[in-house]
Amino acid sequence: MTTTGAVGASLDRVDGPLKVRGAATYAGEWPVESPAYLYPLQAEIAAGRVAGIDADAAAAEPGVLCVITHLNAPKLDWPGDPEVAVLQSDEVAFRGQFIGAVVAESLEIARYAASLVRVNYEQRPHDAELRADRDDLHKPQHAAVFGSLPGDLQDGSPADSAMGDVEAALGTAAFTLDATYTTPINHHNPMEPHTVITTWTDDELTVRCSSQGVHWVSQLLARAFGVGQERIRVISPHVGGGFGSKAYPVSYATLALMGAQFVPGRPVKFALTRQQMFSLVGYRPAAIQRVRLGADSGGRLTAIAHDAVQQTARVKEYAEQTVVATRMLYAAPNRRTTTRVAALDLPVPTVMRAPGEATGMFAIESAMDELALACGLDPIEFRLRNEPGAHPESGKPFSSRDLVACLREGARRFGWQGRDPVPRRRRESGWLIGTGVAASIYPASRLPGSAAAIRVDAGGHYTVRIGAADLGTGTWTALTQIAADALGVAVEDVTLRIGDSTLPPASPAGHSTGINCWGTTIHAAADQLRDLLSGPIPPEGVEVTADMPGNPYLAQYEMYCFGAQFAEVHVREDTGEVRVPRLLGIFDAGRIINPKTARSQLVGGMVQGLSMALHEHSVVDPRFGHVVNNDLAGYHVAANADVGAVEVGFVGEPDLYINPMGSKGIGEVGIVGTAAAIANAVHHATGIRVRDLPITLDKLALFS
């Protein structure tokens, strides 16, 4: 195969010129003729039923086209999934649930008319409080990768695992730790709210939306409405951030399609407000994690126990793989992990960047820092002493694992050598200064269902078609580079088409699988095309389509991306204010397709981890079962003023066991470990161990 050096080059974004000119079309910007507008009705109780609805005043308002409730909504073929189906009964499962909608000539009319609808409820007692001592905790079927998935996309890890005798090992350990860590609900707040434009005609249902997988959405909606998937066209070439919220939850698209049924042939526009997103697009569930560690006198782990309790929704179970990272991170002969969930009367959680790993690694990497101090060891040295030679539970070798190199290179670049391990030793101008470290990991996985078509015309120009998604991550650019390299041509000779369900199918963007799956599939199509082009290109051109090939190494190796994160924090001694002037992440990510867009992804993940550590906290009022800080005025996400220098570096070699590019997914590993590194640095600065995120000044009792 002749390569062109396209892969590995720091190319500017292919879609960059469109975006800076405002010409990249996002979901709500499609020019459609004579659109109608939808505004939803939402439940104002946490549990019960709608006893009555009076929509007469709303329906009589000039400009109102229809009012939809469970009384007149179309009946769906798949009524049982609350993330897809809406208005199928009078039952209310959580506050903010869709209970109706108004469709009108303008958004203002629709919103005003919605305020005229009168709803009577029969309330039931509700439960919205997560506690580890609840007597109704239960073991989920599995710790999910994506939660509830259609068909063969379902996957997950066992909720529990065990090896050896943890209790006996803890009883004889020279050093032990028993600590509990908590993380609150974190809500999705991508820059682009969830938006959809739907049109219903006899021939086709068109859905222009913001989606992480157009074929996934078409599959879900086709199943719900009982139509062939080929009848639903989903279009989403540009997405303003997703992070998991635009993967599975599609109830807003279902509601908009219902609205379109009432005004056939006319487009219906529906954009969730920021406040509505807090009820309807999912969130990272709160978790309570107990970690127990034991080590011998030489600082080698003899026991690891990680027990997680997390919330789920009573109406639909979703459980994260919070403890899964602990199963592979460090060597220890005796180990146990468990997951238990509490079913609450709250909206359904969903995947959020590094679901499970982001939460679980805060706990285990904070615990490792605590035990290192107890053993009298440097935190990096403690991790190095417990590095496994193979997966500690499966026994399989890693396809590549350069975590040690990440830690050592990070220590060199960060200036770790000579660090005084004693907390609260360093002060400058009223600020306490500390540094911390944590490991990062994320699986190098794949999802089924991708195919790619490549056509070459007589002039030697190649068009690559695959229904992939670009969430702002750089897919337009990276796949163009992969195609050019696989075909042995210049980047300028390749045109990429993505984001449309009329294209060959593609797995959704999520779980850091996109480039692995889509790039592998494009490579397979390029191989087929080269085999056909033994001579001159015929005048009519040549086209091939290939499915994603299997990977024979999946059963032989454990495949992960690794990293080490370093944080410097400053804590104001008189107020407890925390600042993070420097973050450094060193990552073993295989072959880097585009260093520029890769750095952007990892910096974004680390900033989101900083936000998780210091700011993000959805506050649930258990009396009413809703989030009280349900907008960006009350729910703080990290802004420019909160972020100092963020540096990214790479180690390691291409991992050709994973895919023909030798790459690993990097969309999520950047957030994993950041919160622990910051928490460990806060302890180093202040001597106060904060085990409950976010780290706010009320938890830093510096005056005591």
C-alpha positions in Angstrom: 0.0 0.0 0.0 1.3 3.4 -0.9 0.7 6.0 1.8 0.9 9.8 1.3 1.7 10.9 4.9 -1.8 12.3 5.3 -2.2 10.4 8.6 -0.1 12.0 11.2 -0.2 15.5 9.7 -1.5 18.5 11.7 -4.0 19.5 8.9 -6.5 22.3 9.4 -10.1 21.2 9.7 -11.7 20.3 6.4 -14.9 21.9 7.7 -13.1 24.9 9.3 -13.8 27.4 6.5 -17.5 26.6 6.6 -17.7 27.1 10.3 -15.8 30.4 10.5 -18.1 31.7 7.7 -21.2 30.5 9.5 -22.0 28.3 6.6 -21.9 24.9 8.4 -25.6 24.0 8.7 -26.6 22.9 12.2 -29.9 21.2 13.1 -32.0 24.3 13.7 -30.5 26.2 10.7 -31.9 24.3 7.8 -33.8 26.5 5.4 -37.3 25.0 5.2 -40.4 26.5 3.8 -43.3 27.7 6.1 -42.3 25.9 9.3 -44.5 25.3 12.2 -43.1 25.5 15.7 -43.6 23.1 18.7 -43.4 23.9 22.4 -43.8 21.1 24.9 -45.9 20.6 28.0 -44.0 19.1 30.9 -45.1 17.4 34.1 -45.0 19.4 37.2 -45.0 16.4 39.6 -42.4 13.6 40.1 -44.7 10.7 40.2 -48.4 10.0 39.5 -50.7 10.5 36.6 -52.4 13.2 34.5 -56.0 13.2 35.8 -57.2 15.8 33.3 -56.1 18.3 30.7 -58.1 21.3 29.6 -56.5 22.5 26.3 -59.6 24.5 25.0 -58.1 27.9 25.6 -54.8 26.9 24.0 -56.5 25.4 20.9 -58.6 28.5 20.4 -55.6 30.8 20.4 -55.1 32.4 16.9 -52.1 30.7 15.2 -52.4 27.4 17.1 -52.4 24.5 14.7 -52.9 21.7 17.2 -52.5 20.6 20.9 -51.2 17.1 21.4 -51.7 15.1 24.6 -51.9 11.4 25.5 -55.6 11.6 24.6 -55.0 12.2 20.9 -51.3 11.3 20.3 -50.5 8.7 17.7 -50.1 5.2 19.2 -46.5 3.9 18.8 -45.4 0.4 18.0 -42.8 0.7 20.7 -44.4 2.4 23.6 -42.3 1.2 26.5 -39.0 3.1 26.3 -39.2 6.5 27.9 -36.2 7.8 26.0 -38.0 7.2 22.8 -41.7 6.9 23.3 -43.9 9.9 24.5 -47.6 10.5 25.3 -48.6 6.9 25.3 -50.4 7.0 28.7 -51.4 9.3 31.5 -48.6 8.1 33.7 -45.9 10.5 35.0 -42.6 8.9 35.9 -40.5 12.1 36.6 -40.8 15.8 36.8 -40.3 17.4 33.4 -41.6 14.5 31.4 -43.4 15.4 28.2 -47.1 15.3 28.7 -48.1 17.2 25.6 -47.2 19.8 23.0 -48.6 22.8 21.2 -47.8 23.3 17.5 -48.3 26.8 16.2 -47.4 29.3 13.5 -44.6 30.8 15.6 -42.6 29.8 18.6 -44.0 32.7 20.6 -47.6 31.6 19.9 -46.8 28.0 20.8 -45.1 29.0 24.0 -47.9 31.3 25.1 -50.6 28.8 24.2 -48.8 26.1 26.2 -49.1 28.3 29.2 -52.9 28.3 28.8 -53.2 24.5 29.1 -54.5 23.5 32.5 -53.4 20.1 33.9 -54.8 18.2 36.9 -52.7 15.5 38.5 -53.1 12.6 40.9 -49.8 12.5 42.7 -48.1 9.5 44.2 -45.4 9.6 46.9 -42.0 9.9 45.1 -38.4 9.1 46.1 -35.5 11.2 44.8 -32.8 10.6 47.3 -29.7 8.5 46.8 -28.2 6.9 50.0 -25.8 4.0 50.4 -27.8 2.6 53.3 -31.1 2.1 51.4 -32.7 -1.3 51.8 -33.9 -1.4 48.2 -30.5 -1.3 46.4 -30.3 -4.0 43.7 -27.7 -5.5 41.4 -28.2 -4.4 37.8 -28.1 -6.9 35.0 -24.8 -5.4 33.9 -22.7 -2.3 34.1 -23.6 -0.8 30.7 -21.4 0.6 28.0 -24.1 2.6 26.3 -27.1 1.8 28.5 -30.2 0.8 26.5 -29.3 0.1 23.0 -31.2 -1.2 20.0 -30.6 -4.8 18.9 -27.1 -6.0 18.6 -25.6 -2.8 20.0 -26.3 -3.9 23.5 -23.1 -4.5 25.5 -21.9 -4.4 29.0 -19.6 -5.7 31.7 -20.7 -7.8 34.7 -21.9 -5.7 37.6 -19.6 -7.6 40.0 -16.3 -9.4 40.0 -14.2 -11.2 42.5 -10.8 -13.0 42.8 -9.1 -14.3 45.9 -10.0 -13.4 49.5 -10.2 -9.6 49.9 -11.2 -9.6 53.6 -8.4 -11.9 54.6 -5.9 -9.9 52.7 -7.1 -6.6 54.2 -6.8 -8.2 57.6 -3.1 -9.0 57.2 -2.0 -6.0 55.1 0.7 -3.7 56.5 -1.1 -0.6 55.2 -4.8 -0.2 54.6 -7.3 2.4 53.4 -11.1 2.5 53.7 -12.6 5.6 52.3 -15.9 6.7 50.6 -16.0 9.1 47.7 -19.1 10.8 46.2 -19.8 12.4 42.9 -23.0 14.3 42.2 -25.3 14.4 39.1 -23.6 16.1 36.2 -25.9 17.3 33.4 -25.3 17.5 29.7 -24.8 21.1 28.4 -23.4 20.9 24.9 -23.0 24.2 23.2 -25.8 23.4 20.7 -29.1 22.5 22.4 -31.0 19.5 21.2 -32.9 20.7 18.1 -34.9 18.9 15.4 -36.8 19.8 12.2 -39.2 17.1 11.1 -41.4 16.7 8.0 -44.0 13.9 7.5 -45.1 13.1 4.0 -46.6 10.0 2.5 -43.3 9.0 1.0 -40.7 10.0 3.6 -40.2 11.1 7.1 -37.4 13.6 7.3 -35.6 14.4 10.5 -32.9 17.1 10.6 -31.5 16.9 14.1 -28.3 17.1 16.2 -27.3 13.5 16.4 -24.3 11.2 17.3 -25.6 8.6 14.9 -28.0 9.2 12.1 -28.7 5.5 11.4 -29.2 4.8 15.1 -31.8 7.6 15.3 -33.6 6.3 12.1 -33.6 2.8 13.6 -35.1 4.0 16.9 -37.8 6.1 15.3 -38.7 3.5 12.7 -39.2 1.0 15.5 -41.3 3.5 17.4 -43.5 4.6 14.6 -43.8 1.1 13.0 -42.4 2.2 9.6 -39.5 0.8 7.5 -36.2 2.3 8.4 -35.7 3.3 4.7 -38.7 5.7 5.0 -36.9 7.8 7.7 -34.2 10.1 6.5 -32.0 11.5 9.3 -29.7 14.4 8.4 -27.0 15.7 10.8 -23.7 16.7 9.1 -22.6 19.1 11.8 -23.2 18.7 15.6 -22.4 21.3 18.2 -21.2 18.9 20.9 -22.9 15.7 22.1 -20.8 13.9 24.9 -23.4 11.1 24.9 -26.6 13.2 25.2 -27.2 13.0 21.4 -26.7 9.3 21.2 -29.7 7.5 22.7 -32.3 9.9 24.1 -34.6 10.9 21.1 -37.9 11.6 22.8 -37.8 15.2 21.6 -37.5 13.9 18.0 -40.4 11.5 18.6 -42.5 14.5 19.9 -41.6 16.6 16.8 -42.5 13.7 14.5 -45.9 13.5 16.2 -46.3 17.2 15.6 -45.5 16.7 12.0 -48.2 14.1 11.7 -50.8 16.7 12.6 -49.5 19.1 9.9 -48.6 16.7 7.0 -46.0 18.0 4.6 -45.1 21.0 6.7 -41.8 21.2 8.6 -42.1 21.3 12.4 -39.2 23.0 14.4 -38.5 22.1 18.0 -35.5 23.2 20.0 -35.2 22.4 23.7 -34.4 25.3 26.0 -31.5 25.0 28.3 -33.8 24.4 31.3 -35.7 21.7 29.4 -32.5 19.8 28.7 -32.1 19.2 32.5 -35.1 16.9 32.4 -34.9 15.3 28.9 -31.5 14.6 27.5 -29.9 12.6 30.3 -27.1 13.1 32.8 -24.2 11.4 34.6 -25.8 9.7 37.6 -24.6 10.4 41.1 -22.5 7.8 42.8 -21.3 6.7 46.3 -18.1 4.7 46.1 -16.3 2.8 48.9 -12.7 1.9 48.1 -10.7 -0.4 50.4 -7.0 -1.1 49.6 -4.4 -3.1 51.3 -0.6 -3.1 50.7 2.4 -5.0 52.1 5.4 -3.4 53.7 7.0 -2.9 50.3 4.1 -0.9 49.0 2.6 -3.6 46.8 -1.1 -4.0 46.7 -2.5 -7.2 48.2 -6.2 -6.3 48.1 -8.5 -4.0 46.1 -12.2 -3.6 46.8 -14.3 -1.1 45.0 -18.1 -1.0 45.8 -20.3 1.5 43.9 -23.8 2.6 44.7 -25.4 4.8 42.0 -28.8 6.1 41.0 -31.0 5.0 38.2 -34.5 5.8 37.1 -37.5 3.8 38.3 -39.0 4.0 34.8 -35.9 2.6 33.1 -32.7 1.1 34.4 -29.3 2.5 33.4 -26.2 1.5 35.3 -22.7 2.8 34.6 -19.5 0.7 34.5 -18.1 2.7 37.4 -15.9 0.0 38.9 -14.7 -1.6 35.6 -11.5 0.5 35.4 -10.4 -0.8 38.8 -10.5 -4.3 37.5 -7.6 -3.7 35.1 -5.6 -0.8 36.5 -3.3 -2.2 39.1 -2.0 -5.7 40.1 -3.3 -7.3 43.3 -4.0 -11.0 44.0 -7.2 -10.3 46.0 -9.8 -8.1 44.4 -13.5 -7.4 44.3 -15.8 -4.9 42.6 -19.6 -4.5 43.0 -22.3 -2.3 41.5 -25.7 -1.6 43.1 -28.3 0.8 42.0 -31.2 2.7 43.6 -34.3 3.3 41.4 -35.5 6.8 41.9 -38.4 8.9 40.5 -36.0 11.0 38.4 -35.3 11.3 34.7 -33.3 8.5 33.0 -29.5 8.9 33.2 -27.5 8.4 30.1 -23.9 8.1 28.9 -21.8 11.2 29.5 -18.2 11.5 28.4 -16.3 8.4 29.7 -19.4 7.0 31.4 -18.3 5.1 34.5 -14.6 5.6 34.1 -14.7 9.4 34.8 -16.6 8.7 38.0 -14.8 5.5 39.1 -11.3 6.8 38.4 -11.9 9.8 40.7 -12.4 7.3 43.5 -9.7 4.7 42.8 -7.0 7.3 41.9 -7.8 9.4 45.0 -7.5 6.2 47.1 -4.2 5.3 45.5 -2.9 8.8 46.4 -4.0 8.3 50.0 -2.5 4.9 50.4 0.8 6.0 48.8 1.1 8.6 51.6 0.3 6.0 54.2 3.1 3.8 52.8 5.5 6.7 52.7 5.9 6.4 48.9 5.8 9.0 46.2 2.4 8.6 44.3 4.1 7.9 41.0 6.5 5.3 42.5 3.5 3.6 44.3 1.7 3.3 40.9 4.9 1.9 39.2 5.3 -0.7 41.9 1.8 -2.0 41.2 1.9 -2.0 37.4 0.5 -5.3 36.1 2.2 -7.4 33.4 -1.2 -8.5 32.0 -4.8 -7.8 32.7 -5.1 -8.6 36.4 -8.4 -10.4 36.0 -8.6 -11.8 32.5 -4.9 -12.7 32.3 -4.7 -11.6 28.7 -1.8 -9.4 27.6 -2.5 -5.8 26.7 -2.1 -5.0 23.0 0.0 -2.1 24.2 0.2 -0.4 27.6 2.5 2.5 28.1 1.1 3.9 31.3 4.6 3.7 32.9 6.0 5.8 30.1 3.1 8.3 30.5 3.9 8.7 34.2 7.6 9.0 33.7 7.4 11.4 30.8 4.8 13.5 32.6 6.9 13.7 35.7 9.8 14.9 33.6 7.8 17.6 31.8 5.9 18.6 34.9 9.0 19.0 37.1 7.9 16.4 39.6 11.3 15.5 40.8 12.2 17.1 44.1 8.5 17.6 45.0 8.1 17.9 48.8 5.5 15.2 49.7 4.5 17.0 52.9 1.1 18.8 52.5 0.7 22.5 53.1 4.4 23.4 52.8 4.4 25.8 49.9 3.0 29.3 50.0 3.2 32.2 47.6 1.5 35.6 48.2 -1.4 34.1 50.2 -1.9 31.0 48.1 -1.2 27.4 49.1 0.3 25.5 46.2 0.1 21.8 45.6 0.6 19.2 42.8 -1.1 16.0 42.1 -1.1 13.1 39.7 -3.6 10.4 38.5 -3.7 7.8 35.8 -6.1 7.8 32.9 -7.5 4.8 31.0 -10.3 4.1 28.5 -11.1 1.0 26.4 -10.1 0.9 22.8 -13.4 -0.6 21.7 -15.5 -1.0 18.6 -19.2 -1.2 17.7 -20.7 -3.2 14.9 -22.7 -2.0 11.9 -20.5 0.2 9.7 -20.0 0.2 6.0 -18.3 2.5 3.6 -18.5 3.2 -0.1 -15.7 4.7 -2.2 -16.1 5.9 -5.8 -13.4 7.1 -8.1 -14.2 9.1 -11.2 -12.4 9.1 -14.5 -10.4 12.1 -13.4 -9.0 10.3 -10.3 -11.1 12.0 -7.7 -12.4 9.9 -4.8 -15.7 10.3 -3.0 -16.0 8.4 0.4 -19.5 7.9 1.8 -20.3 6.7 5.3 -23.0 7.8 7.8 -20.5 8.9 10.4 -20.9 11.8 12.8 -18.8 14.9 13.6 -19.6 16.3 17.0 -17.0 19.0 16.6 -14.3 16.4 17.2 -12.7 16.5 13.7 -14.3 13.5 12.0 -14.5 15.4 8.7 -10.8 15.9 8.7 -9.5 12.7 10.3 -11.6 10.4 8.0 -10.4 12.4 4.9 -6.8 11.8 6.0 -7.4 8.1 6.7 -9.0 7.7 3.2 -6.2 9.6 1.4 -3.6 7.5 3.2 -5.4 4.2 2.5 -5.9 5.1 -1.1 -2.4 6.5 -1.6 -3.6 9.8 -2.9 -3.5 13.4 -1.8 -6.0 14.8 0.7 -7.2 17.2 -2.0 -8.2 14.2 -4.1 -10.8 13.0 -1.5 -14.3 14.3 -0.8 -16.0 12.9 2.3 -19.7 12.6 2.8 -21.1 11.9 6.3 -24.1 12.7 8.5 -27.0 11.4 6.4 -28.9 8.1 6.8 -29.1 7.7 3.0 -25.3 7.0 3.2 -23.9 3.5 4.0 -24.6 2.7 7.7 -22.2 3.7 10.5 -22.1 2.9 14.1 -22.8 5.9 16.4 -20.1 8.3 17.7 -19.5 7.2 21.2 -17.4 5.2 23.6 -14.3 6.5 21.7 -15.1 4.0 18.9 -15.7 6.3 15.9 -12.4 6.5 14.2 -11.6 2.9 15.0 -14.8 1.7 13.4 -15.2 4.1 10.5 -11.5 4.3 9.7 -11.2 0.5 9.7 -14.2 0.3 7.3 -12.7 2.9 5.0 -9.5 1.0 4.9 -11.4 -2.2 3.9 -13.2 -0.3 1.1 -9.9 1.2 -0.1 -8.3 -2.3 -0.3 -11.2 -3.5 -2.4 -11.0 -0.6 -4.7 -7.3 -1.0 -5.3 -7.8 -4.6 -6.1 -10.3 -3.6 -8.9 -8.1 -0.8 -10.3 -5.4 -2.9 -12.1 -5.5 -0.6 -15.1 -6.8 2.8 -16.2 -10.0 4.1 -14.5 -13.0 3.5 -16.9 -14.9 6.6 -18.0 -17.9 5.7 -15.8 -15.7 5.4 -12.8 -15.6 2.6 -10.2 -17.4 2.2 -6.9 -17.1 -0.3 -4.1 -18.8 -0.8 -0.7 -17.3 -2.7 2.2 -18.4 -3.7 5.6 -16.2 -3.3 8.7 -14.1 -6.4 8.8 -13.6 -8.4 12.0 -10.6 -8.1 14.2 -9.0 -11.5 15.0 -7.0 -9.9 17.9 -10.0 -8.9 20.0 -10.1 -12.3 21.7 -6.3 -12.3 22.3 -5.6 -8.9 23.8 -7.0 -6.3 26.1 -7.1 -3.0 24.3 -7.0 0.3 26.1 -5.8 3.9 25.8 -3.7 5.1 28.7 -2.6 8.4 30.2 -1.1 10.3 33.2 -2.5 13.6 34.3 -0.7 16.2 36.4 -2.2 19.2 38.1 -0.9 22.2 39.9 -3.5 24.0 42.1 -3.4 27.2 44.1 -5.8 27.5 47.1 -6.4 30.9 48.6 -5.5 30.5 52.2 -8.0 33.1 53.5 -11.1 32.0 51.4 -10.5 28.5 50.1 -10.8 29.6 46.5 -9.2 27.0 44.2 -7.4 27.8 41.0 -5.8 25.4 38.5 -3.0 27.3 36.7 -1.6 24.2 35.0 -2.7 20.8 33.7 -0.5 18.4 31.9 -1.7 15.1 30.2 0.6 12.6 28.6 -1.2 9.9 26.6 -0.5 6.5 25.1 -3.0 6.9 22.2 -1.3 4.8 19.5 -0.8 6.5 16.1 -2.2 10.0 16.2 -4.3 10.7 13.0 -4.1 14.5 13.3 -2.1 16.0 16.2 -3.9 19.3 16.0 -7.5 17.9 16.3 -6.2 15.2 18.8 -4.8 17.9 21.1 -8.1 19.7 20.9 -10.0 16.6 21.9 -7.7 15.9 24.9 -7.6 19.5 26.0 -11.4 19.6 25.9 -11.6 16.4 28.0 -9.2 17.7 30.6 -11.1 21.0 30.8 -14.3 19.0 31.3 -12.6 17.1 34.0 -11.6 20.3 35.7 -15.2 21.4 35.5 -16.3 18.1 37.1 -13.7 18.6 39.9 -14.5 22.2 40.8 -17.8 23.3 39.5 -20.5 20.9 38.2 -23.2 19.9 40.6 -26.9 19.3 39.8 -28.7 20.0 43.0 -31.9 17.8 43.4 -34.6 19.0 45.7 -35.9 15.7 47.0 -39.2 17.3 48.0 -40.1 17.9 44.4 -37.8 15.6 42.5 -36.2 18.2 40.2 -32.9 20.0 39.7 -33.1 23.5 41.1 -30.1 24.9 39.3 -31.4 24.0 35.9 -29.7 26.6 33.7 -26.2 27.9 33.1 -26.7 30.7 35.6 -26.9 28.2 38.4 -25.1 25.2 37.0 -21.5 26.3 36.6 -19.4 24.8 33.9 -15.7 25.8 33.5 -15.2 29.0 31.4 -12.1 30.6 30.1 -11.4 32.4 33.4 -11.4 29.0 35.2 -8.8 27.4 33.0 -5.0 28.0 33.0 -2.4 26.3 30.9 -3.4 22.9 29.5 -0.6 20.9 27.9 -0.9 17.6 26.0 1.9 15.2 25.0 2.0 11.7 23.5 4.1 8.6 24.0 3.9 5.1 22.6 3.8 3.5 19.2 1.0 2.6 16.7 -1.1 -0.3 17.9 -1.9 -2.3 14.8 -3.7 -4.9 16.9 -6.5 -2.5 17.3 -7.0 -1.3 13.7 -5.0 -0.8 10.5 -4.3 2.8 11.4 -2.7 1.8 14.7 -4.8 4.4 16.5 -6.7 4.5 19.7 -9.9 6.5 20.6 -9.1 9.7 22.4 -12.6 11.3 22.8 -13.0 10.3 26.4 -9.6 9.4 28.0 -8.9 13.1 28.5 -11.5 13.5 31.2 -10.6 10.3 33.0 -8.3 11.1 36.0 -8.4 14.8 35.8 -10.7 15.2 38.8 -8.5 12.9 40.9 -5.3 14.7 39.9 -6.8 18.0 41.0 -8.2 16.6 44.2 -4.8 15.0 45.0 -3.2 18.4 44.3 -5.7 20.1 46.6 -4.7 17.8 49.4 -1.0 18.4 48.8 -1.7 22.2 48.9 -3.9 22.2 52.0 -3.6 18.9 53.9 -7.4 18.6 53.5 -8.7 15.5 51.7 -11.9 16.3 49.8 -13.7 13.1 48.8 -16.9 14.7 47.7 -17.0 16.4 44.4 -17.1 19.2 43.5 -14.3 20.7 45.5 -15.8 24.0 46.7 -14.5 26.4 49.3 -16.9 25.3 52.0 -15.2 21.9 52.0 -11.8 23.5 52.6 -12.0 24.5 56.2 -8.7 26.4 56.2 -9.5 28.4 59.3 -10.0 25.4 61.6 
